[in-house]
Amino acid sequence: MKCPFCSYEESKVIDSRPTDEGERIRRRRECISCGKRFTTYEIIETVPIVVVKKDKSRQVFDRNKLLNGMLRACEKRPVSIETLETAVSDIELALQNSLDREVTTIRIGELTMDKLKTIDEVAYVRFASVYRRFKDIDTFMDELAKLKSENK
């Protein structure tokens, strides 16, 4: 860390403490050359997740879009917003932990359906019907039969 007073490149840390609910770390430093003290802040650098859509266009992952889709699937269902926010956080964390910086909408959709299946089966079927674009009642019934056989 370069000293703001004399530009010497070495300093020692005198004090460290978390700020902003642990999102940043405040450090008091002392320059080894001139002895003056200064404060630095460290933040975690996150690399944005880029979503590759079906038409090959790309956009930055937006957790609010995912939450809104899940809210629509859970409409009039006994699912709390906290449960959905936790699910979205879990999905986002899984995407961040994968080493891929670009992720397809297919991957996000599959992760979402896996979460919804454990949260609410009706919401899962609603989401799957839109996500998988069920073309007729037979496709819908096949998905229901698969869900029912998994629960036995």
C-alpha positions as CSV (number, residue, x, y, z in Angstrom):
1,M,0.0,0.0,0.0
2,K,1.5,3.3,-1.1
3,C,1.8,6.1,1.5
4,P,-0.4,9.1,0.5
5,F,2.2,11.4,2.1
6,C,5.6,10.2,0.9
7,S,4.6,7.5,-1.7
8,Y,6.7,4.9,0.0
9,E,5.3,1.5,-0.8
10,E,5.5,-0.3,2.5
11,S,3.3,0.2,5.6
12,K,2.3,-1.8,8.6
13,V,-1.3,-2.4,9.7
14,I,-2.0,-0.9,13.2
15,D,-5.7,-1.7,13.5
16,S,-8.3,-3.6,11.5
17,R,-12.1,-3.6,12.0
18,P,-15.1,-4.6,9.9
19,T,-17.5,-1.9,8.7
20,D,-20.8,-1.9,6.8
21,E,-22.0,-5.1,8.4
22,G,-18.8,-7.0,7.5
23,E,-18.9,-5.9,3.8
24,R,-15.7,-3.9,4.1
25,I,-12.6,-3.8,6.4
26,R,-11.2,-0.5,7.7
27,R,-7.4,-0.6,8.3
28,R,-5.3,2.0,10.0
29,R,-1.8,1.9,8.6
30,E,1.5,3.5,9.4
31,C,4.1,4.3,6.8
32,I,7.4,2.6,7.5
33,S,9.4,5.5,6.0
34,C,7.8,8.7,7.2
35,G,5.8,7.3,10.2
36,K,2.5,9.0,9.2
37,R,-0.8,7.2,9.6
38,F,-3.6,6.8,7.1
39,T,-6.7,4.7,6.7
40,T,-7.6,2.2,3.9
41,Y,-10.7,0.3,3.1
42,E,-10.8,-3.2,1.6
43,I,-13.9,-4.6,-0.1
44,I,-14.5,-8.0,-1.7
45,E,-14.4,-7.8,-5.4
46,T,-17.1,-9.8,-7.1
47,V,-17.0,-10.7,-10.7
48,P,-20.4,-10.3,-12.3
49,I,-22.2,-13.3,-13.7
50,V,-23.1,-13.0,-17.4
51,V,-26.2,-14.7,-18.5
52,V,-26.2,-16.2,-22.0
53,K,-29.7,-16.1,-23.3
54,K,-31.3,-18.5,-25.9
55,D,-30.7,-15.9,-28.7
56,K,-27.0,-15.8,-27.7
57,S,-27.3,-12.3,-26.3
58,R,-25.6,-11.6,-23.0
59,Q,-26.6,-9.6,-20.0
60,V,-25.6,-9.3,-16.3
61,F,-27.3,-11.6,-13.9
62,D,-30.2,-9.8,-12.1
63,R,-31.4,-11.5,-9.0
64,N,-34.6,-9.4,-9.0
65,K,-35.6,-11.0,-12.4
66,L,-35.2,-14.4,-10.8
67,L,-37.1,-13.4,-7.7
68,N,-39.9,-12.0,-9.8
69,G,-40.2,-15.2,-11.8
70,M,-40.3,-17.3,-8.6
71,L,-42.9,-14.9,-7.1
72,R,-45.2,-15.3,-10.1
73,A,-44.9,-19.1,-9.8
74,C,-45.7,-18.9,-6.1
75,E,-48.6,-16.5,-6.5
76,K,-51.5,-17.4,-4.1
77,R,-49.4,-20.2,-2.6
78,P,-48.3,-20.4,1.1
79,V,-44.7,-19.5,0.4
80,S,-43.1,-16.6,2.2
81,I,-41.0,-14.0,0.5
82,E,-38.1,-14.9,2.9
83,T,-38.1,-18.4,1.6
84,L,-37.9,-17.2,-2.0
85,E,-35.2,-14.7,-1.2
86,T,-33.2,-17.5,0.5
87,A,-33.7,-19.7,-2.6
88,V,-32.5,-16.9,-4.9
89,S,-29.5,-16.3,-2.7
90,D,-28.7,-20.0,-2.8
91,I,-29.0,-20.1,-6.6
92,E,-26.8,-16.9,-6.9
93,L,-24.2,-18.5,-4.5
94,A,-24.1,-21.7,-6.6
95,L,-23.6,-19.6,-9.7
96,Q,-20.8,-17.5,-8.0
97,N,-19.1,-20.7,-6.7
98,S,-19.0,-22.3,-10.1
99,L,-15.9,-21.1,-11.9
100,D,-18.0,-20.1,-15.0
101,R,-18.4,-16.4,-15.5
102,E,-20.9,-17.0,-18.2
103,V,-24.0,-19.1,-17.4
104,T,-26.9,-20.1,-19.6
105,T,-30.5,-19.4,-18.9
106,I,-30.9,-23.2,-19.1
107,R,-28.6,-23.7,-16.1
108,I,-30.4,-21.0,-14.1
109,G,-33.8,-22.5,-15.0
110,E,-32.7,-25.9,-13.9
111,L,-31.4,-24.6,-10.6
112,T,-34.6,-22.7,-10.0
113,M,-36.8,-25.7,-10.7
114,D,-34.7,-27.8,-8.3
115,K,-35.3,-25.2,-5.6
116,L,-39.0,-24.8,-6.3
117,K,-39.5,-28.5,-6.3
118,T,-38.5,-28.6,-2.6
119,I,-40.4,-25.4,-1.7
120,D,-43.8,-25.9,-3.4
121,E,-44.8,-28.5,-6.0
122,V,-47.5,-26.4,-7.5
123,A,-45.1,-23.5,-7.9
124,Y,-42.6,-25.9,-9.5
125,V,-45.2,-27.1,-12.0
126,R,-46.2,-23.5,-12.8
127,F,-42.6,-22.5,-13.3
128,A,-41.8,-25.6,-15.4
129,S,-44.8,-25.1,-17.6
130,V,-43.5,-21.6,-18.6
131,Y,-39.8,-22.5,-18.6
132,R,-40.2,-25.7,-20.6
133,R,-42.9,-24.2,-22.8
134,F,-45.3,-27.1,-22.5
135,K,-47.0,-27.4,-25.9
136,D,-50.0,-29.5,-24.9
137,I,-51.8,-31.2,-22.0
138,D,-49.8,-34.5,-22.6
139,T,-46.5,-32.7,-21.9
140,F,-48.0,-31.2,-18.8
141,M,-49.3,-34.6,-17.6
142,D,-45.9,-36.2,-18.2
143,E,-44.3,-33.7,-15.9
144,L,-46.9,-34.3,-13.3
145,A,-46.5,-38.0,-13.5
146,K,-42.7,-37.6,-13.2
147,L,-43.2,-35.4,-10.1
148,K,-45.7,-37.9,-8.6
149,S,-43.3,-40.9,-9.1
150,E,-40.4,-39.0,-7.4
151,N,-42.6,-38.4,-4.3
152,K,-43.4,-42.1,-3.8
